Amino acid sequence: INDEDHYDSIYYLGLIEYEAENYNAAIDFFSRLLLQSSKDASIYNYLGELHYKQDNLKLALYAYEQSIKIDPYNSNIYYYLGIIYERLLDPNKAIKNYKQAVQMDNNDIDLIYRLGMVLYKQGEFKKSIEYLRRYVVSNYEDIAVLEILADTLYELDRFPEAIEIYKKLINFDQNNQLYHTKLAQLYWNLENYEQAQYYYNIL
């Protein structure tokens, strides 16, 4: 460029380096843009993504937080902040940002999954169920999440709902002794001894 301060030229050079996965060069260009305009959320978004790709979580976090200050209505940025805070082992802030993202865009399945799982890992089982249920509606073959959901419902004494999930799991693995044991115990807890006997007989 003849004019090193030409904003559009620097911007598109940054995009070219970004698309070419030359992350350090792209970061240099986008950082130069901030010297001219520190009120462009999209520049911070690019910097956040680029730093994240380089596993520099603290710089990614800073860039995304600056972006949110400028444009607080971008659900994707709350989502990315949630991921970063989760990786930085700050689950409370992860939950806060995921919840904000869900309020703005409640159809993102990966977001629903992440919020449900971080709540589950924090022991907030009742709160996690809503999101894990929504996730398995679209991912009904995700056995790992179905098992978590079934166990959570069991621990919360929500026996009929747990039975429903364990029966779905048996459809995937009919010889799984754990599923049959859980069903037998659940029916026993509900004093449905005939069904309990049925599953104990299978065992």
C-alpha positions in Angstrom: 0.0 0.0 0.0 1.3 3.5 -0.7 -0.7 4.9 2.1 -0.1 2.7 5.2 -3.0 4.3 7.0 -5.6 3.6 4.3 -8.3 1.9 6.4 -10.0 -0.2 3.7 -6.7 -1.4 2.3 -5.5 -2.5 5.7 -8.9 -4.1 6.4 -8.9 -6.2 3.2 -5.2 -7.2 3.6 -6.2 -8.4 7.1 -9.1 -10.4 5.6 -6.8 -11.9 2.9 -4.3 -13.1 5.6 -7.2 -14.3 7.7 -8.5 -16.4 4.8 -5.0 -17.7 4.1 -4.7 -18.7 7.8 -1.7 -16.4 8.3 -2.9 -15.6 11.7 0.0 -13.5 13.0 -0.1 -11.3 9.9 -3.9 -10.9 10.1 -3.6 -9.9 13.8 -1.0 -7.3 12.8 -3.4 -5.7 10.2 -6.5 -5.8 12.4 -4.5 -4.4 15.4 -3.4 -1.5 13.2 -7.0 -0.8 12.4 -7.8 -0.2 16.1 -5.3 2.7 16.1 -7.7 4.4 13.6 -11.0 3.1 14.9 -11.4 1.5 18.3 -15.2 1.4 18.0 -15.6 -1.2 15.3 -16.9 -4.4 16.9 -16.2 -6.6 13.9 -12.4 -5.8 14.2 -12.5 -7.0 17.8 -14.4 -10.1 16.7 -11.7 -11.0 14.1 -9.0 -10.4 16.7 -10.9 -12.6 19.2 -11.2 -15.4 16.7 -7.6 -15.1 15.6 -6.3 -15.2 19.2 -8.5 -18.1 20.0 -7.2 -20.0 17.0 -3.7 -19.5 18.4 -4.9 -20.7 21.8 -4.2 -17.3 23.3 -7.4 -17.3 25.5 -6.7 -14.2 27.5 -6.2 -12.0 24.4 -9.3 -13.6 22.8 -11.3 -12.9 25.9 -10.2 -9.2 26.0 -11.1 -8.8 22.3 -14.5 -10.3 22.7 -15.2 -8.3 25.8 -14.3 -5.1 24.0 -16.7 -6.2 21.2 -19.6 -6.7 23.6 -19.1 -3.2 25.0 -19.6 -1.8 21.5 -22.3 -4.2 20.4 -24.1 -5.9 23.3 -26.7 -7.6 21.0 -24.4 -10.1 19.3 -25.4 -13.6 20.6 -22.4 -15.2 19.0 -20.0 -13.2 21.0 -21.7 -14.3 24.3 -21.4 -17.9 23.0 -17.7 -17.5 22.3 -17.2 -15.8 25.7 -18.9 -18.8 27.3 -16.5 -21.2 25.6 -13.5 -19.3 26.6 -14.6 -19.0 30.3 -15.3 -22.7 30.3 -11.8 -23.4 29.0 -10.4 -20.9 31.6 -12.2 -23.0 34.3 -14.6 -20.2 35.3 -17.9 -22.1 34.9 -20.0 -19.4 36.6 -19.1 -16.8 34.0 -19.5 -19.5 31.2 -23.0 -20.1 32.4 -23.8 -16.4 32.6 -22.6 -15.8 29.0 -24.3 -19.0 27.6 -27.6 -18.0 29.2 -27.3 -14.5 27.7 -26.7 -16.1 24.3 -29.7 -18.5 24.7 -32.0 -15.6 25.5 -31.0 -14.0 22.2 -30.8 -17.1 20.1 -32.5 -20.2 21.7 -32.2 -22.4 18.5 -28.5 -23.0 18.5 -28.2 -26.7 19.4 -24.5 -26.6 20.3 -25.1 -23.6 22.6 -28.0 -25.5 24.2 -25.7 -28.6 24.7 -22.9 -26.5 26.2 -25.1 -24.8 28.7 -26.8 -28.0 29.7 -23.4 -29.8 30.2 -21.8 -27.0 32.2 -24.8 -26.8 34.5 -24.7 -30.5 34.9 -20.9 -30.5 35.7 -21.6 -27.7 38.3 -24.2 -30.0 40.0 -27.1 -27.8 39.0 -29.0 -30.9 37.8 -32.6 -29.4 37.8 -31.4 -26.5 35.6 -29.4 -28.7 33.3 -32.4 -31.0 32.4 -34.2 -28.3 30.4 -31.3 -27.8 28.1 -30.2 -31.5 27.9 -33.8 -32.4 26.9 -33.8 -29.8 24.2 -30.5 -31.1 22.9 -31.5 -34.7 22.7 -34.7 -33.8 20.7 -32.3 -33.0 17.8 -29.6 -35.4 18.7 -31.6 -38.5 19.8 -28.7 -40.9 19.1 -26.2 -39.2 21.4 -26.0 -42.0 23.9 -23.6 -40.2 26.3 -26.0 -37.3 26.8 -29.0 -39.7 27.0 -27.2 -41.6 29.8 -26.5 -38.3 31.7 -30.1 -37.2 31.3 -31.4 -40.6 32.5 -29.1 -40.7 35.5 -30.0 -37.1 36.4 -33.7 -37.8 36.3 -33.1 -40.9 38.4 -31.2 -39.0 41.0 -34.0 -36.3 41.1 -36.6 -39.1 41.7 -38.3 -38.2 38.4 -38.8 -41.9 37.8 -41.3 -42.0 34.9 -39.1 -39.6 32.9 -36.0 -41.6 33.7 -37.8 -44.8 32.5 -38.6 -43.2 29.2 -35.0 -42.3 28.6 -33.6 -45.7 29.7 -36.1 -47.4 27.3 -34.7 -45.3 24.5 -31.2 -46.4 25.5 -32.2 -50.0 25.4 -33.2 -49.5 21.7 -29.6 -48.7 21.0 -28.1 -51.5 23.2 -30.5 -54.2 24.1 -27.9 -56.2 26.0 -26.8 -53.5 28.3 -27.2 -54.8 31.9 -27.0 -51.4 33.5 -30.0 -50.1 31.6 -32.1 -53.1 32.6 -31.0 -52.8 36.2 -31.9 -49.2 36.3 -35.4 -49.9 34.8 -36.0 -52.7 37.3 -35.0 -50.4 40.2 -37.2 -47.6 38.8 -40.3 -49.7 38.5 -39.6 -51.1 42.0 -39.5 -47.5 43.3 -42.8 -46.9 41.6 -44.2 -50.1 43.2 -44.8 -51.5 39.8 -43.6 -54.9 40.7 -44.8 -56.7 37.6 -42.5 -54.5 35.4 -39.7 -54.7 37.9 -39.9 -58.5 37.8 -39.9 -58.3 34.0 -36.5 -56.5 33.9 -35.0 -58.6 36.7 -35.9 -61.7 34.8 -34.1 -60.4 31.8 -31.0 -59.9 34.0 
